[in-house]
Amino acid sequence: MDSAASTNRSPLRPAAAATATARRSSSSVRPALPNRVAASRLGVAPGCGGGQFGKAQRFGSVRSTLARAQTGNAGRIVTEERESAMAGTEMPLKYSSGKASPLGVSQDESGLNFAIFSQHASSVTLCIKLPERGTKDEESEKAVEFALDCQKNKTGDIWHVSVEGLPTSGVLYGYRVNGPQGWEQGHRFDSNIVLLDPYAKLVSGRNYFGLDKGPSQPFGTYDFDSSPFDWGADYQLPNLPETDLVIYEMNVRAFTADESSGLDPAVRGSYLGFIDKIPHLLELGVNAVELLPVFEFDELEFKRYPNPRDHMVNTWGYSTINFFAPMTRYASAGGGPLAASRELKQMVKALHKAGIEVILDVVYNHTNEADDANPYVTSFRGIDNKVYYMLDPKNNSQLLNFSGCGNTLNCNHPVVMELVLDSLRHWVKEYHIDGFRFDLASVLCRGPDGSPLDAPPLIREIAKDSVLSRCKIIAEPWDCGGLYLVGRFPNWDRWAEWNGKYRDDLRRFIKGDPGMKGVLATRVSGSADLYQVNQRKPHHGVNFIIAHDGFTLCDLVSYNLKHNDANGEGGRDGCNDNFSWNCGVEGETNDSNVLALRSRQMKNFHVALMISQGTPMMLMGDEYGHTRYGNNNSYGHDTCINNFQWGQLAERRYGHFRFFSEMIKFRQNHPILKRDRFLSKNDVTWHEDCWDNLESKFLAFTIHDHNSGGDIYLAFNAHDYSVDAVIPPAPQQKHWNRVVDTNLESPNDIAPEGVPLTGSGYRIAPFSSILLKASP
């Protein structure tokens, strides 16, 4: 597949629905209309989503102005004005120049320091909201603004102020930023909008997922009152070797949101709900979870204005609002940002106690702020659009779109690069995260004009950073601009990659495409053609057949075509090249022969994944055969389409689930399946003498155990007829035991202890695979 196809990003949507989406469009941004440009020059923000800034504009009703004066006079004026504006509070606020570092909010000797970067701003105003005593009503919150003096509150491109008298928690804050109004110069300043601090560690807004209730305006907040989180005296990081990882890609909310989870409604879909289901992960046998985005994101982005997709909720999370704050609406019972932070740490602690590492799917390629046709300004665009985003100087300084979501973060600009690095370090130090998977990581390999870089500064800094040195770092090595870097991603011998070629080649062989036998041998051997360079290892290739975008494993063997009508895009979204096969019937069926073949194919895929050299990754729900009913781009469905179905798991626990779990454990118990070096001629024997026969769809080989003689024999038959395989002699003083035959019914399909094999041959059924182990 090409890069866009291989990611299953959404194609160009009709003009009526063109907006930033959870998944990507490979199209370029449409030209802004002339009246939009003119309006922007006047400081107006047309098309910003209607009333989403209404609450922020209430600051204007209590705004305090600051006359230009000497420092002493300014201080007195401010104090007097704040005494008036803050009537009813215990003490007036006092302001001093503050300091430029660190960015965000920090405590200093005189109070709280606020610092924000903007190179091109001509004015910056700090906006503060304090709730009145005895009320939780936002309408009654007190608000005050302080205009920063560019002579006294600015160092270089950092605007800063220290405020004395503020509570050390429970305060909301943001900024108004103004500057040049030249749209064609790349500026998008609008002082009417209160903007979110990019360095806010907590974000306050709506508290309940998917409900358009409460304030939609995101504000920064902070907490310097709570005691540090107690990780426990006996707490340890798992620190698993990369060779041992079995990754489980999953969504925090979808894991427990369904009623079938049996959890109290207040904790379904939350970090705390996740903790309750960790025993399932242990039973399955995975030891690393790769979580779809848990940074603060906008799940209601499709509801900003009427459009064909306004019935959906962004449940995947690829719509980042802020890169430091955990997703507030994953807190239990609508607990808010402080609860979200605490409960995420509880979840990580519980996973670590279970020996499971936590890898975050991070989205540094774009933000929630949409494109220039339908702008939605919440933070970066209004603070310094020209710095934070890639622009097209040949097209009226419109936003470049290599993400498919309308904008592209300018990651290799020094300021943006430091933002990304600071964010990653924050997640490692504050939340003890073990690794990161970088969404559309090829974007991070582009310069400010979008051109590819041979040695991208950000990629190098992530690889060399001391804080990140213990972390797994995984690239999705493509983007929606066609920069496909599988096997070629700049890596400094540190970066791993999603192996998209493994996915495509395994799918094609298992479903019976001709000419794939030699490629299958390369892929299960660790893809040396891609990764045997410098000091790279097989584990730098993350092998997967299924990921969150695309078909589930069940749908891969049940549908020839995507069925995405529920997405509201007329079936134009999602990948068309799925290399899927419905086994004879499209979709749901009661045909027992078709169902048996589908079950066999799912097991074939899982066997291949678990015996391959490299790092295996599977998708949540595939262990019981989850279906999305043919939808291969289900980003907008907060329903059973995405949600884990615990009832179905219970029904299939002793069949499908048992096979998947035992196969994972077999891999974990056999080091020859997860070597830290590429296979040599002495490590594997290929029982093959017709590599050039394109019609051959049978591959058999033996992986040798030089330490104990515990060789493993494998055979995959993708023909529609049986193959009589000649089994080679077992090592000296050993005999073959059958562990897997995917053609057999459960529980005989996998026998972890092995069933002794008699004779020197084995009839391998159509579309099936076997695994034999040499034992004493």
KOLPA-356110 format. One line per 4 residues: number of its first residue (from 1); for each residue x, y, z of C-alpha. Coordinates in nm, 2 decimals. Layout:
% KOLPA-356110
NUM	X:Y:Z; ... $
***
This chain:
% KOLPA-356110
1	0.00:0.00:0.00; 0.11:0.36:-0.04; 0.15:0.57:0.27; -0.20:0.71:0.28 $
5	-0.36:0.37:0.22; -0.14:0.20:0.47; -0.26:0.43:0.75; -0.63:0.41:0.66 $
9	-0.67:0.79:0.68; -0.98:0.95:0.56; -0.98:1.09:0.20; -1.08:1.44:0.11 $
13	-1.43:1.52:0.24; -1.69:1.72:0.06; -1.68:2.10:0.11; -1.98:2.10:0.35 $
17	-1.79:1.86:0.58; -1.43:1.98:0.54; -1.29:2.01:0.89; -1.02:1.86:1.10 $
21	-1.10:1.50:1.17; -0.98:1.22:1.39; -0.84:1.05:1.09; -0.66:1.19:0.80 $
25	-0.71:1.34:0.46; -0.43:1.32:0.21; -0.55:1.63:0.04; -0.41:1.98:0.07 $
29	-0.59:2.26:0.25; -0.84:2.45:0.04; -0.77:2.82:-0.03; -0.92:3.06:0.22 $
33	-1.20:3.27:0.09; -1.12:3.64:0.03; -1.37:3.76:0.28; -1.21:3.53:0.54 $
37	-0.88:3.70:0.48; -1.03:4.04:0.51; -1.21:3.96:0.83; -0.89:3.82:0.98 $
41	-0.71:4.15:0.91; -0.97:4.32:1.11; -0.90:4.09:1.41; -1.22:3.89:1.36 $
45	-1.22:3.51:1.37; -1.49:3.40:1.13; -1.59:3.04:1.12; -1.45:2.96:1.47 $
49	-1.73:2.73:1.56; -2.00:2.97:1.67; -2.03:3.03:2.04; -1.74:2.83:2.17 $
53	-1.56:3.15:2.28; -1.87:3.30:2.45; -1.77:3.21:2.80; -1.42:3.33:2.75 $
57	-1.54:3.66:2.64; -1.70:3.72:2.98; -1.36:3.82:3.08; -1.43:4.14:2.89 $
61	-1.71:4.24:3.13; -1.47:4.26:3.42; -1.15:4.34:3.23; -0.91:4.58:3.41 $
65	-0.70:4.80:3.20; -0.35:4.89:3.28; -0.22:5.24:3.19; 0.15:5.25:3.08 $
69	0.34:5.39:3.38; 0.66:5.34:3.57; 0.69:5.02:3.77; 0.60:5.17:4.10 $
73	0.29:5.35:3.98; 0.19:5.05:3.77; 0.21:4.84:4.08; -0.02:5.07:4.28 $
77	-0.26:5.10:3.99; -0.28:4.73:3.95; -0.33:4.67:4.32; -0.60:4.93:4.35 $
81	-0.78:4.79:4.04; -0.75:4.44:4.16; -0.89:4.53:4.50; -1.19:4.65:4.31 $
85	-1.21:4.36:4.07; -1.14:4.10:4.33; -1.39:4.23:4.59; -1.48:3.96:4.84 $
89	-1.14:3.78:4.81; -0.90:3.77:5.10; -0.63:3.97:4.95; -0.55:4.17:4.63 $
93	-0.33:4.04:4.36; 0.01:4.19:4.32; 0.21:4.17:4.00; 0.58:4.17:3.93 $
97	0.79:4.11:3.63; 0.84:3.74:3.68; 1.09:3.52:3.50; 1.11:3.36:3.16 $
101	1.17:3.00:3.28; 1.01:2.76:3.31; 0.73:2.80:3.06; 0.38:2.74:3.20 $
105	0.29:2.80:3.56; 0.54:2.75:3.84; 0.59:2.86:4.20; 0.85:3.12:4.29 $
109	0.95:3.32:4.59; 0.68:3.58:4.54; 0.39:3.37:4.42; 0.30:3.20:4.09 $
113	0.50:3.27:3.78; 0.33:3.26:3.44; 0.54:3.24:3.12; 0.44:3.19:2.76 $
117	0.63:3.20:2.43; 0.52:3.42:2.14; 0.77:3.56:1.89; 0.53:3.76:1.68 $
121	0.29:3.89:1.94; 0.26:4.27:2.00; 0.06:4.22:2.33; -0.01:3.94:2.57 $
125	-0.27:3.96:2.85; -0.30:3.71:3.13; -0.66:3.61:3.21; -0.74:3.46:3.55 $
129	-1.07:3.31:3.68; -1.13:3.24:4.05; -1.44:3.06:4.17; -1.63:3.25:4.44 $
133	-1.66:3.09:4.78; -1.94:2.85:4.83; -2.03:2.81:4.46; -1.94:2.59:4.17 $
137	-2.13:2.80:3.92; -1.89:2.92:3.65; -2.12:3.22:3.58; -2.02:3.35:3.93 $
141	-1.65:3.30:3.89; -1.44:3.62:3.94; -1.23:3.71:3.64; -0.94:3.95:3.61 $
145	-0.69:4.04:3.33; -0.34:4.18:3.34; -0.18:4.32:3.03; 0.19:4.24:3.02 $
149	0.44:4.52:2.96; 0.66:4.43:2.67; 0.94:4.62:2.84; 0.91:4.47:3.19 $
153	0.73:4.14:3.13; 0.92:4.01:2.83; 1.26:3.84:2.79; 1.34:3.76:2.43 $
157	1.03:3.60:2.30; 0.90:3.49:2.64; 0.62:3.69:2.81; 0.61:3.64:3.18 $
161	0.46:3.78:3.50; 0.46:3.68:3.87; 0.14:3.70:4.06; 0.12:3.72:4.44 $
165	-0.20:3.64:4.62; -0.34:3.37:4.39; -0.47:3.05:4.54; -0.23:2.76:4.47 $
169	-0.50:2.54:4.32; -0.85:2.57:4.16; -0.76:2.87:3.94; -0.84:2.88:3.57 $
173	-0.62:3.08:3.34; -0.55:3.16:2.98; -0.41:3.44:2.76; -0.53:3.69:2.51 $
177	-0.26:3.75:2.24; -0.26:4.01:1.97; -0.02:4.08:1.69; 0.01:4.15:1.32 $
181	-0.31:4.09:1.13; -0.16:3.99:0.80; -0.32:3.65:0.71; -0.10:3.63:0.41 $
185	0.21:3.66:0.64; 0.10:3.36:0.84; -0.05:3.53:1.14; -0.38:3.44:1.30 $
189	-0.39:3.67:1.60; -0.73:3.75:1.76; -0.74:3.92:2.10; -1.11:3.83:2.14 $
193	-1.01:3.47:2.21; -0.88:3.35:2.54; -0.61:3.09:2.46; -0.50:2.78:2.64 $
197	-0.14:2.78:2.76; 0.06:2.52:2.56; 0.25:2.43:2.88; -0.06:2.39:3.10 $
201	-0.02:2.07:3.30; -0.39:2.03:3.36; -0.68:2.14:3.14; -1.02:2.24:3.27 $
205	-1.33:2.22:3.04; -1.61:1.97:3.01; -1.59:1.68:3.26; -1.81:1.42:3.10 $
209	-1.71:1.24:2.78; -1.92:1.30:2.47; -2.17:1.53:2.65; -2.20:1.88:2.53 $
213	-2.26:2.01:2.88; -2.06:2.25:3.09; -1.79:2.49:2.96; -1.65:2.40:2.62 $
217	-1.37:2.66:2.65; -1.05:2.49:2.76; -0.85:2.67:3.04; -0.53:2.59:3.20 $
221	-0.53:2.51:3.57; -0.28:2.39:3.83; -0.25:2.22:4.17; 0.04:2.31:4.40 $
225	-0.16:2.21:4.71; -0.18:1.83:4.68; 0.08:1.60:4.82; 0.30:1.42:4.56 $
229	0.15:1.10:4.44; 0.25:0.80:4.64; 0.40:0.54:4.41; 0.47:0.31:4.70 $
233	0.79:0.20:4.88; 0.82:-0.12:4.68; 0.73:0.03:4.35; 0.95:-0.06:4.05 $
237	0.94:0.01:3.68; 0.90:-0.31:3.48; 1.20:-0.22:3.25; 1.12:-0.51:3.01 $
241	1.37:-0.59:2.74; 1.25:-0.50:2.40; 1.29:-0.86:2.29; 1.02:-0.97:2.54 $
245	0.75:-0.72:2.45; 0.41:-0.84:2.34; 0.21:-0.51:2.27; -0.16:-0.48:2.31 $
249	-0.30:-0.17:2.13; -0.60:-0.04:2.30; -0.83:0.25:2.39; -0.87:0.34:2.76 $
253	-1.24:0.44:2.73; -1.34:0.16:2.49; -1.19:-0.10:2.72; -1.46:-0.07:2.99 $
257	-1.72:0.17:2.85; -1.97:-0.10:2.76; -2.23:-0.21:3.00; -2.11:-0.56:2.96 $
261	-1.80:-0.46:3.16; -2.01:-0.50:3.47; -1.86:-0.18:3.62; -2.05:0.09:3.79 $
265	-2.15:0.35:3.54; -1.94:0.62:3.72; -1.62:0.43:3.64; -1.70:0.28:3.30 $
269	-1.46:0.42:3.04; -1.22:0.57:3.30; -0.87:0.52:3.42; -1.01:0.35:3.73 $
273	-1.23:0.12:3.53; -0.92:0.01:3.34; -0.76:-0.10:3.66; -1.04:-0.34:3.73 $
277	-0.97:-0.53:3.41; -0.60:-0.57:3.44; -0.65:-0.94:3.53; -0.77:-0.99:3.17 $
281	-0.45:-0.86:3.03; -0.25:-1.09:3.26; -0.46:-1.39:3.15; -0.41:-1.30:2.79 $
285	-0.04:-1.28:2.84; 0.05:-0.94:2.70; 0.31:-0.73:2.88; 0.28:-0.39:2.73 $
289	-0.03:-0.17:2.65; -0.01:0.09:2.37; -0.28:0.34:2.46; -0.46:0.54:2.20 $
293	-0.42:0.91:2.29; -0.47:1.01:2.65; -0.36:1.37:2.61; -0.64:1.62:2.64 $
297	-0.84:1.60:2.32; -1.16:1.73:2.17; -1.40:1.44:2.12; -1.68:1.68:2.01 $
301	-1.49:1.82:1.72; -1.75:1.70:1.47; -2.02:1.89:1.64; -1.88:2.24:1.59 $
305	-2.12:2.32:1.31; -2.38:2.12:1.11; -2.21:1.87:0.88; -2.26:1.51:0.76 $
309	-2.05:1.37:1.05; -2.20:1.57:1.34; -2.36:1.25:1.47; -2.03:1.11:1.57 $
313	-1.79:1.14:1.87; -1.42:1.13:1.83; -1.35:0.82:2.04; -1.00:0.75:1.91 $
317	-0.85:1.08:2.04; -0.64:1.21:1.75; -0.75:1.57:1.81; -0.50:1.70:2.06 $
321	-0.58:2.02:2.26; -0.27:2.01:2.48; 0.05:1.80:2.50; 0.10:1.80:2.88 $
325	-0.24:1.73:3.03; -0.42:1.39:3.07; -0.76:1.35:2.92; -0.99:1.50:3.18 $
329	-1.30:1.31:3.07; -1.13:0.98:3.14; -1.16:1.06:3.51; -1.43:0.86:3.69 $
333	-1.76:1.03:3.78; -1.67:1.35:3.60; -1.40:1.42:3.85; -1.22:1.69:3.66 $
337	-0.86:1.75:3.58; -0.70:1.68:3.92; -0.88:1.35:3.95; -0.78:1.26:3.59 $
341	-0.41:1.32:3.68; -0.43:1.12:4.00; -0.63:0.83:3.85; -0.40:0.80:3.55 $
345	-0.11:0.76:3.79; -0.31:0.50:3.98; -0.37:0.31:3.65; 0.00:0.32:3.56 $
349	0.10:0.21:3.91; -0.14:-0.08:3.89; -0.02:-0.19:3.54; 0.35:-0.17:3.66 $
353	0.27:-0.38:3.96; 0.13:-0.64:3.72; 0.45:-0.62:3.52; 0.29:-0.44:3.22 $
357	0.45:-0.15:3.06; 0.26:0.16:2.94; 0.33:0.30:2.59; 0.14:0.61:2.49 $
361	0.03:0.68:2.13; 0.13:1.05:2.09; 0.01:1.29:1.83; 0.27:1.56:1.76 $
365	0.19:1.59:1.40; -0.12:1.81:1.43; -0.36:1.96:1.68; -0.74:2.01:1.71 $
369	-0.72:2.36:1.56; -0.84:2.25:1.21; -0.76:2.41:0.88; -0.78:2.76:0.73 $
373	-1.12:2.69:0.57; -1.29:2.61:0.91; -1.05:2.75:1.17; -1.09:2.65:1.54 $
377	-0.86:2.86:1.75; -0.80:2.73:2.11; -0.42:2.77:2.16; -0.13:2.75:1.92 $
381	-0.28:2.93:1.62; -0.37:3.23:1.82; -0.04:3.24:2.02; 0.20:3.22:1.72 $
385	0.06:3.04:1.42; 0.37:3.12:1.21; 0.60:2.94:1.46; 0.38:2.64:1.56 $
389	0.26:2.53:1.22; 0.40:2.46:0.87; 0.28:2.72:0.63; 0.27:2.74:0.25 $
393	0.43:3.07:0.14; 0.32:3.00:-0.22; -0.05:2.98:-0.11; -0.13:3.29:0.10 $
397	0.05:3.13:0.40; -0.22:2.87:0.43; -0.15:2.58:0.66; 0.02:2.28:0.51 $
401	-0.15:1.95:0.56; 0.07:1.65:0.59; -0.14:1.51:0.87; -0.47:1.48:0.68 $
405	-0.64:1.68:0.96; -0.59:2.03:0.82; -0.27:2.14:0.99; 0.08:2.02:1.05 $
409	0.28:2.10:1.36; 0.62:2.26:1.28; 0.81:2.01:1.49; 1.17:2.09:1.38 $
413	1.14:2.46:1.47; 1.36:2.50:1.78; 1.07:2.62:2.00; 0.82:2.35:1.89 $
417	1.09:2.09:1.92; 1.16:2.19:2.28; 0.78:2.18:2.35; 0.77:1.82:2.22 $
421	1.07:1.72:2.43; 0.94:1.89:2.74; 0.61:1.72:2.69; 0.77:1.37:2.66 $
425	0.99:1.43:2.96; 0.69:1.54:3.16; 0.51:1.22:3.09; 0.81:1.01:3.18 $
429	0.89:1.19:3.50; 0.54:1.28:3.63; 0.35:0.97:3.50; 0.63:0.71:3.48 $
433	0.54:0.63:3.12; 0.76:0.35:2.96; 0.75:0.45:2.59; 0.58:0.63:2.31 $
437	0.44:0.54:1.97; 0.46:0.85:1.74; 0.15:0.89:1.52; 0.24:0.98:1.16 $
441	0.61:1.01:1.26; 0.72:1.10:0.91; 0.58:1.45:0.98; 0.85:1.48:1.24 $
445	1.10:1.43:0.97; 1.00:1.74:0.77; 1.14:2.09:0.78; 0.94:2.41:0.82 $
449	0.85:2.41:0.45; 0.75:2.05:0.46; 1.05:1.91:0.28; 1.20:1.59:0.41 $
453	1.51:1.61:0.63; 1.78:1.34:0.62; 1.87:1.40:0.99; 1.56:1.56:1.16 $
457	1.67:1.74:1.47; 1.37:1.63:1.68; 1.41:1.27:1.59; 1.78:1.28:1.69 $
461	1.71:1.47:2.02; 1.44:1.21:2.12; 1.69:0.93:2.05; 1.97:1.10:2.25 $
465	1.77:1.25:2.54; 1.88:1.13:2.88; 1.54:1.13:3.04; 1.39:0.93:2.75 $
469	1.68:0.69:2.74; 1.49:0.42:2.92; 1.18:0.45:2.70; 1.07:0.25:2.40 $
473	1.03:0.49:2.10; 0.82:0.36:1.81; 0.75:0.54:1.48; 0.46:0.51:1.26 $
477	0.69:0.57:0.96; 0.46:0.74:0.71; 0.24:1.04:0.68; -0.04:1.16:0.46 $
481	0.19:1.35:0.23; 0.35:1.03:0.10; 0.67:1.02:0.30; 0.68:0.64:0.35 $
485	0.99:0.55:0.56; 0.93:0.19:0.65; 1.28:0.05:0.70; 1.43:0.39:0.63 $
489	1.32:0.59:0.93; 1.61:0.80:1.08; 1.68:0.60:1.39; 2.02:0.64:1.56 $
493	1.98:0.27:1.64; 1.71:0.36:1.89; 1.39:0.41:1.70; 1.16:0.11:1.63 $
497	0.90:0.12:1.36; 0.55:-0.01:1.28; 0.63:-0.26:1.01; 0.36:-0.18:0.75 $
501	0.52:-0.42:0.50; 0.49:-0.71:0.75; 0.11:-0.64:0.78; 0.06:-0.63:0.40 $
505	0.27:-0.93:0.32; 0.13:-1.15:0.59; -0.23:-1.07:0.49; -0.16:-1.15:0.13 $
509	0.01:-1.49:0.20; -0.25:-1.61:0.45; -0.54:-1.53:0.22; -0.37:-1.72:-0.06 $
513	-0.22:-1.46:-0.29; 0.04:-1.62:-0.53; 0.41:-1.53:-0.52; 0.42:-1.45:-0.15 $
517	0.61:-1.75:-0.01; 0.96:-1.59:-0.02; 0.83:-1.27:0.12; 0.67:-1.45:0.41 $
521	1.00:-1.62:0.49; 1.17:-1.27:0.51; 0.90:-1.13:0.73; 0.88:-1.40:0.99 $
525	1.26:-1.40:1.00; 1.26:-1.04:1.13; 1.25:-0.84:0.81; 1.63:-0.82:0.77 $
529	1.58:-0.65:0.44; 1.45:-0.35:0.63; 1.62:-0.35:0.97; 1.96:-0.52:0.94 $
533	2.15:-0.19:0.92; 2.41:-0.06:1.16; 2.32:-0.17:1.51; 1.94:-0.22:1.46 $
537	1.79:-0.54:1.59; 1.48:-0.75:1.49; 1.28:-0.59:1.77; 1.31:-0.26:1.60 $
541	1.04:-0.39:1.37; 0.70:-0.39:1.53; 0.51:-0.67:1.36; 0.13:-0.63:1.33 $
545	-0.15:-0.76:1.12; -0.42:-0.54:1.28; -0.42:-0.19:1.43; -0.68:0.05:1.55 $
549	-0.74:0.20:1.20; -0.85:-0.07:0.95; -1.04:-0.39:0.98; -1.04:-0.59:1.31 $
553	-0.90:-0.94:1.27; -1.25:-1.09:1.25; -1.35:-0.84:0.98; -1.03:-0.91:0.79 $
557	-1.16:-1.26:0.73; -1.52:-1.16:0.69; -1.53:-0.87:0.44; -1.38:-0.81:0.10 $
561	-1.50:-0.45:0.11; -1.52:-0.17:0.37; -1.86:-0.08:0.50; -1.83:0.28:0.63 $
565	-2.17:0.43:0.56; -2.22:0.50:0.93; -1.93:0.75:0.92; -2.13:1.00:0.71 $
569	-1.87:1.04:0.44; -2.05:0.84:0.17; -1.81:0.55:0.20; -1.52:0.76:0.07 $
573	-1.32:0.74:0.39; -1.10:0.45:0.50; -0.86:0.24:0.31; -0.96:0.05:-0.01 $
577	-0.66:-0.18:-0.02; -0.71:-0.40:0.28; -0.58:-0.74:0.14; -0.88:-0.90:0.31 $
581	-1.08:-1.21:0.22; -1.44:-1.28:0.34; -1.39:-1.66:0.31; -1.69:-1.69:0.07 $
585	-1.96:-1.47:0.22; -1.96:-1.10:0.27; -2.02:-1.01:0.64; -2.24:-1.19:0.89 $
589	-2.34:-1.55:0.81; -2.46:-1.87:0.97; -2.28:-2.09:0.72; -2.08:-2.33:0.95 $
593	-1.82:-2.40:0.68; -1.75:-2.03:0.63; -1.74:-1.97:1.00; -1.49:-2.26:1.05 $
597	-1.27:-2.12:0.78; -1.27:-1.77:0.93; -1.18:-1.91:1.27; -0.89:-2.11:1.11 $
601	-0.77:-1.80:0.93; -0.77:-1.59:1.24; -0.57:-1.85:1.42; -0.33:-1.87:1.13 $
605	-0.26:-1.50:1.15; -0.20:-1.52:1.52; 0.04:-1.81:1.49; 0.24:-1.63:1.23 $
609	0.25:-1.31:1.44; 0.36:-1.49:1.75; 0.64:-1.70:1.59; 0.79:-1.41:1.39 $
613	1.12:-1.25:1.50; 1.05:-0.89:1.60; 0.81:-0.72:1.84; 0.45:-0.85:1.80 $
617	0.15:-0.61:1.85; -0.22:-0.71:1.85; -0.54:-0.51:1.88; -0.77:-0.50:2.17 $
621	-1.07:-0.73:2.11; -0.90:-0.96:1.85; -0.86:-1.21:2.13; -1.24:-1.28:2.12 $
625	-1.30:-1.19:1.75; -1.44:-0.84:1.78; -1.63:-0.71:1.48; -1.69:-0.36:1.36 $
629	-1.92:-0.49:1.09; -1.69:-0.40:0.81; -1.62:-0.05:0.92; -1.25:0.01:0.87 $
633	-1.23:0.37:0.99; -1.44:0.37:1.31; -1.29:0.68:1.47; -1.62:0.84:1.55 $
637	-1.83:0.57:1.71; -1.86:0.56:2.09; -2.06:0.24:2.07; -2.02:-0.13:2.05 $
641	-1.85:-0.08:1.72; -1.54:0.02:1.92; -1.62:-0.08:2.27; -1.48:-0.41:2.42 $
645	-1.76:-0.66:2.44; -1.71:-0.85:2.77; -2.01:-1.08:2.71; -1.86:-1.20:2.38 $
649	-1.53:-1.27:2.56; -1.71:-1.48:2.81; -1.88:-1.68:2.53; -1.55:-1.75:2.36 $
653	-1.31:-1.78:2.66; -1.26:-2.16:2.62; -1.22:-2.15:2.24; -1.09:-1.85:2.05 $
657	-0.95:-1.67:2.35; -0.78:-1.97:2.49; -0.60:-2.03:2.16; -0.48:-1.67:2.15 $
661	-0.37:-1.66:2.51; -0.18:-1.99:2.49; 0.00:-1.89:2.17; 0.12:-1.57:2.34 $
665	0.25:-1.76:2.63; 0.42:-2.01:2.40; 0.61:-1.73:2.25; 0.71:-1.59:2.59 $
669	0.84:-1.93:2.70; 1.06:-1.99:2.39; 1.35:-1.75:2.35; 1.44:-1.87:2.00 $
673	1.12:-1.69:1.88; 1.25:-1.35:2.01; 1.62:-1.34:1.94; 1.81:-1.01:1.98 $
677	1.99:-1.07:1.65; 1.89:-1.16:1.29; 1.87:-1.53:1.20; 2.18:-1.69:1.04 $
681	2.19:-1.99:0.82; 2.25:-2.21:1.12; 1.94:-2.08:1.30; 1.68:-2.19:1.05 $
685	1.63:-2.46:0.79; 1.39:-2.39:0.51; 1.22:-2.71:0.39; 1.18:-2.56:0.04 $
689	1.33:-2.62:-0.30; 1.09:-2.43:-0.52; 1.12:-2.06:-0.41; 1.06:-1.95:-0.77 $
693	0.73:-2.13:-0.80; 0.48:-1.84:-0.78; 0.19:-2.08:-0.75; 0.33:-2.24:-0.43 $
697	0.15:-2.12:-0.12; 0.31:-2.36:0.13; 0.61:-2.28:0.35; 0.77:-2.51:0.61 $
701	1.08:-2.44:0.82; 1.25:-2.54:1.14; 1.39:-2.29:1.39; 1.69:-2.44:1.58 $
705	1.76:-2.42:1.95; 2.13:-2.46:1.98; 2.12:-2.46:2.36; 1.87:-2.73:2.45 $
709	1.77:-2.88:2.11; 1.41:-2.76:2.15; 1.37:-2.70:1.78; 1.04:-2.57:1.65 $
713	0.89:-2.68:1.32; 0.63:-2.46:1.15; 0.43:-2.51:0.83; 0.18:-2.27:0.67 $
717	-0.06:-2.39:0.40; -0.25:-2.12:0.21; -0.36:-2.36:-0.06; -0.73:-2.46:-0.09 $
721	-0.62:-2.82:-0.07; -0.43:-3.04:0.18; -0.05:-3.08:0.16; 0.13:-3.39:0.28 $
725	0.44:-3.25:0.45; 0.75:-3.46:0.52; 0.85:-3.39:0.87; 1.23:-3.38:0.92 $
729	1.39:-3.59:1.19; 1.39:-3.44:1.54; 1.72:-3.35:1.70; 1.91:-3.63:1.87 $
733	1.73:-3.78:2.17; 1.42:-3.57:2.09; 1.09:-3.64:1.93; 0.83:-3.41:1.78 $
737	0.52:-3.30:1.97; 0.23:-3.13:1.80; 0.15:-2.80:1.98; -0.07:-2.63:1.72 $
741	-0.29:-2.74:1.44; -0.53:-2.47:1.35; -0.76:-2.71:1.16; -0.85:-2.89:1.48 $
745	-1.14:-2.79:1.70; -1.07:-2.64:2.05; -0.91:-2.75:2.27; -0.71:-2.97:2.04 $
749	-0.61:-2.68:1.82; -0.34:-2.59:2.07; -0.19:-2.82:2.32; 0.08:-2.63:2.52 $
753	0.23:-2.96:2.66; 0.24:-3.11:2.32; 0.09:-3.43:2.17; 0.34:-3.69:2.05 $
757	0.37:-3.71:1.68; 0.39:-4.06:1.51; 0.54:-4.12:1.17; 0.74:-3.89:0.95 $
761	0.46:-3.71:0.77; 0.17:-3.48:0.85; -0.13:-3.39:0.63; -0.18:-3.02:0.66 $
765	-0.54:-2.91:0.59; -0.63:-2.63:0.35; -0.58:-2.28:0.49; -0.42:-2.41:0.81 $
769	-0.09:-2.41:1.00; 0.09:-2.64:1.24; 0.36:-2.60:1.50; 0.57:-2.89:1.63 $
773	0.82:-2.88:1.92; 1.11:-3.11:1.98; 1.10:-3.25:2.33; 1.28:-3.53:2.52 $
***
